[in-house]
Amino acid sequence: MYIVLLEGKVAIIVGSGSGIGKAAARLLASEGAAVMLADIDPEGARKVEEEIRGNGGRAATVQADMTKEEDAQKMVQAALEQFGRVDILVNVAGGSQGRFIRERLGPFAESTREEWDRILDVNLNGARNCTRAVINHMLERGSGKIINMSSMAGVSGAPNAVDYSAAKAGLIGFTKALAQEMAPHGIQVNSISPGGVYTERLQAVMERHKREGAQRTFDVSKLSTPEEIARIILFLASADVKNLNGINIEVHGSRR
Ligand SMILES: NC(=O)c1ccc[n+]([C@@H]2O[C@H](COP(=O)([O-])OP(=O)(O)OC[C@H]3O[C@@H](n4cnc5c(N)ncnc54)[C@H](O)[C@@H]3O)[C@@H](O)[C@H]2O)c1
């Protein structure tokens, strides 16, 4: 017998228009969850929505910039209106470089305060905003799962991405502290720290490295796939294990 893991559950996935968020939306929907796709760029998310609906799943899209508190509130409201409840929040949106973030990494000695603020906004404050917007609903219901997408940069640090490393380390601290505060209320908060993940965004970075004749780039054979990270999201979203809380799952093989 095949068990559908998330039947009747509702998940908000922030940053579901591409990469890991897209893979997570597809997988959670295929396991029975209704998914609210949230993204600053709704075009990609709408395509995912159509695909999920075409496969008989439940999905809707809301445009939201998670760095804006009012957008985060609007996103949660849209999920409640559309699906009546929220069981799972996955904060995926973020990154060290790419569209809506910045063009490329650079040395700390050349960095600006504006860049620092932007990177912390996208990779830490955004998850805070979305979590804050949903937390009272979860507290009222006495259940919920929150999954934050950190990075190995937040665990080990990454050169030329000091701001990103600091933001992702902050996200792990946020996860661990909130997990302790929420444990008595039936809410679990965990994070995932991938090393490199072979997303469209990383492919674009690698193509640029090639064009520019960069000495170092990523070794594709060692990268995770977005689908693999989505499986870990599904595990955290579906595991009925109350003490799986405040955990940061590192996904880097044996490399740091
Ligand atoms: N790809 C990797 O190698 C890798 C490694 C470690 C961690 N991560 C983390 O995983 C997450 C997803 O990475 P990805 O490679 O899948 O990224 P991606 O760029 O493919 O997807 C990110 C999505 O988030 C959306 N987004 C960006 N800013 C937003 C905002 N302010 N509000 C709402 N949506 C916004 C984008 O439009 C995009 O659809 C990020 O947090 C990233 O830091 C990625």
The ligand as an ORCA input file, in Angstrom:
! r2SCAN-3c Opt
* xyz 0 1
  N      21.966     26.266     -4.965
  C      22.889     26.061     -4.052
  O      24.009     25.634     -4.350
  C      22.591     26.299     -2.594
  C      23.484     25.832     -1.636
  C      23.217     26.062     -0.288
  C      22.081     26.749      0.084
  N      21.232     27.205     -0.870
  C      20.053     27.958     -0.431
  O      18.895     27.360     -0.943
  C      17.921     28.367     -1.226
  C      17.423     28.217     -2.664
  O      18.521     28.275     -3.541
  P      18.303     27.998     -5.099
  O      19.651     27.758     -5.664
  O      17.231     26.997     -5.279
  O      17.833     29.456     -5.554
  P      17.035     29.958     -6.834
  O      17.586     31.301     -7.137
  O      16.990     28.927     -7.899
  O      15.569     30.128     -6.265
  C      15.266     31.093     -5.307
  C      13.848     31.574     -5.542
  O      13.591     32.561     -4.527
  C      12.983     33.686     -5.135
  N      13.295     34.876     -4.354
  C      14.457     35.573     -4.332
  N      14.348     36.612     -3.511
  C      13.095     36.567     -2.987
  C      12.380     37.386     -2.070
  N      12.918     38.486     -1.541
  N      11.108     37.040     -1.746
  C      10.522     35.939     -2.296
  N      11.143     35.149     -3.182
  C      12.415     35.460     -3.518
  C      13.541     33.744     -6.549
  O      12.708     34.449     -7.437
  C      13.643     32.260     -6.898
  O      12.454     31.780     -7.502
  C      18.585     29.709     -0.915
  O      18.209     30.135      0.366
  C      20.060     29.383     -0.963
  O      20.815     30.244     -0.137
  C      21.466     26.981     -2.200
*
